[in-house]
Amino acid sequence: MAALTTDQAAEPETRWKIPGIEGVWVLMAGDMVIFALLFGSFMSARMKDPGTFEVARHTLDFDRGGINTLLLLTSSWCVAMSLHAMRAERREVAVRWLGFGILGGFGFAVSKVLEYSAEISAGHTAGSGDFFMYYFMMTGIHLVHVLVGTLVLSVFWVRWRSGREVRGLTGFESAAVFWHMVDLLWIVLFPLLYLVR
């Protein structure tokens, strides 16, 4: 085996590291497994009674679902831009982008509550059949994730805006990754509930 030259020995070994805290990735992997099981269960129930599921699907507000998708995608992009700005040590820009990202999360939550209200007013509840049981359960769990993510992002926004010293971005990286997972889950939920015929 050839001996290392002095230059090779002096070069530090660069290792790739996943962003954020490793434990958050484990938590998110568990979340993804739970949602995957829910998605599979929904599709299995749909295959057993496609006609009823199709009629129920048509009661959902496709336009509102599309707006919700746009809100979350835009919000996720804003959070990514905020992280990029913080890495470049541009705090004011990062605070602005993060504020827009948080507004997207709040907008999604308000829109979802209004959608629930419209469905319930039309007589559709979790007890109205399998489709609505899955609809309220899956979107409800997702909404809780949106609210938790929005709250966590808001904590970072308040800290950064107050001028506190930032000692690394590992915590915010974890929050951003969680927010992107929330976005990814909605990207599956939207077509599954609103579009699949």
C-alpha positions in Angstrom: 0.0 0.0 0.0 1.4 3.4 -1.0 2.2 5.8 1.9 0.2 9.0 2.1 2.0 12.1 1.0 2.3 15.0 3.4 -0.4 17.0 1.4 -2.8 14.0 1.6 -2.3 13.5 5.3 -2.9 17.2 6.0 -6.2 17.4 4.1 -9.1 17.0 6.6 -11.6 14.3 5.9 -14.9 15.8 4.8 -17.9 13.9 5.9 -21.4 14.5 4.8 -23.8 15.2 7.6 -27.6 15.3 7.4 -29.0 18.7 8.4 -30.5 19.2 11.8 -30.7 16.9 14.8 -30.5 13.2 14.1 -33.4 12.4 16.5 -35.8 14.6 14.6 -35.1 12.5 11.5 -36.1 9.4 13.5 -39.3 11.1 14.7 -40.1 12.1 11.1 -39.4 8.6 9.8 -42.0 7.3 12.3 -44.4 9.9 11.2 -43.9 8.9 7.6 -44.5 5.3 8.4 -47.8 6.1 10.2 -49.0 8.2 7.3 -48.0 5.5 4.8 -50.1 3.0 6.7 -53.0 5.5 6.7 -52.6 6.0 2.9 -52.6 2.3 2.3 -55.6 1.7 4.5 -57.5 4.5 2.7 -56.7 3.0 -0.7 -57.7 -0.5 0.5 -61.0 0.9 1.7 -61.5 2.8 -1.5 -61.0 -0.3 -3.6 -63.8 -2.1 -1.7 -66.3 0.7 -2.3 -65.1 3.0 -5.1 -68.6 4.4 -6.0 -69.2 5.7 -2.5 -65.7 7.2 -2.2 -66.1 8.9 -5.6 -69.4 10.5 -4.7 -67.9 11.7 -1.4 -64.7 13.0 -3.1 -66.9 15.3 -5.3 -68.2 17.1 -2.2 -64.7 18.4 -1.4 -63.7 21.9 -2.5 -61.0 21.2 -5.1 -60.2 25.0 -5.4 -59.5 25.3 -1.7 -57.4 22.2 -1.8 -55.3 23.7 -4.6 -55.0 27.0 -2.7 -53.8 25.0 0.4 -51.2 23.3 -1.8 -50.0 26.6 -3.1 -49.8 28.0 0.4 -47.7 25.1 1.7 -45.4 24.9 -1.3 -44.8 28.7 -1.1 -44.3 28.5 2.6 -41.8 25.7 2.3 -39.8 27.7 -0.3 -39.8 30.7 2.0 -38.4 28.6 4.9 -35.7 27.3 2.6 -34.8 30.8 1.5 -34.7 31.8 5.2 -32.2 29.0 6.0 -30.1 30.0 3.0 -30.0 33.6 4.1 -29.0 32.7 7.7 -26.2 30.5 6.4 -25.0 33.6 4.5 -25.3 35.6 7.8 -28.0 37.8 6.4 -30.3 37.8 9.4 -32.7 40.6 8.3 -33.4 38.8 5.0 -33.8 35.5 6.9 -36.3 37.0 9.3 -38.3 38.4 6.4 -38.4 35.1 4.5 -39.3 33.2 7.7 -42.1 35.6 8.4 -43.6 34.8 4.9 -43.2 31.1 5.6 -45.0 31.4 8.9 -47.8 33.4 7.2 -48.2 30.5 4.7 -48.6 28.1 7.6 -51.2 30.2 9.3 -53.0 30.8 6.0 -53.2 27.0 5.4 -54.6 26.4 9.0 -57.3 29.1 8.5 -58.2 27.8 5.1 -58.4 24.2 6.5 -60.7 25.3 9.4 -63.0 27.1 7.0 -63.1 24.0 4.8 -63.9 21.8 7.8 -66.7 24.3 8.7 -68.2 24.1 5.2 -68.1 20.3 5.2 -69.7 20.0 8.6 -72.3 22.6 7.6 -73.1 20.4 4.6 -73.7 17.4 7.0 -70.3 15.7 6.4 -68.6 14.6 9.6 -66.2 11.8 10.5 -69.2 9.6 11.1 -70.6 10.1 7.6 -68.9 7.1 6.1 -65.4 5.7 5.5 -64.3 8.5 3.1 -65.0 11.2 5.6 -63.6 9.3 8.5 -60.3 9.1 6.6 -60.6 12.7 5.3 -61.0 14.2 8.8 -58.5 11.8 10.4 -55.7 12.3 7.9 -56.2 16.0 7.3 -56.7 16.6 11.0 -53.4 14.9 11.9 -51.7 16.8 9.2 -53.2 20.1 10.5 -51.8 19.4 13.9 -48.4 19.0 12.2 -48.9 22.3 10.4 -49.8 24.1 13.7 -46.8 22.5 15.6 -44.4 23.4 12.7 -45.8 27.0 12.5 -45.3 27.4 16.2 -41.7 26.1 16.1 -40.9 28.4 13.2 -42.5 31.3 15.1 -40.2 30.7 18.0 -37.1 31.0 15.7 -38.6 34.2 14.1 -39.1 35.9 17.5 -35.6 35.0 18.6 -34.0 36.1 15.4 -36.0 39.3 15.3 -35.1 40.2 18.9 -31.4 40.2 17.9 -30.4 37.3 20.1 -27.1 35.7 19.2 -27.5 32.7 16.9 -25.2 29.8 18.0 -25.5 27.5 15.0 -28.4 26.5 12.8 -28.9 22.9 13.8 -32.2 23.6 15.5 -33.6 25.6 12.7 -32.4 23.0 10.1 -34.5 20.5 12.0 -37.5 22.8 12.0 -37.1 23.4 8.3 -36.8 19.7 7.5 -39.9 19.0 9.6 -41.7 21.8 7.6 -40.7 20.2 4.3 -42.0 16.8 5.6 -45.4 18.5 6.4 -45.4 19.9 2.8 -44.5 16.5 1.4 -47.4 14.8 3.3 -49.8 17.3 1.9 -48.5 16.7 -1.6 -49.6 13.1 -1.2 -52.8 13.9 0.7 -54.1 16.4 -1.8 -54.3 14.1 -4.9 -55.2 11.1 -2.8 -58.3 12.8 -1.3 -59.2 15.4 -4.0 -58.0 14.1 -7.3 -57.8 10.3 -7.5 -60.8 8.9 -9.4 
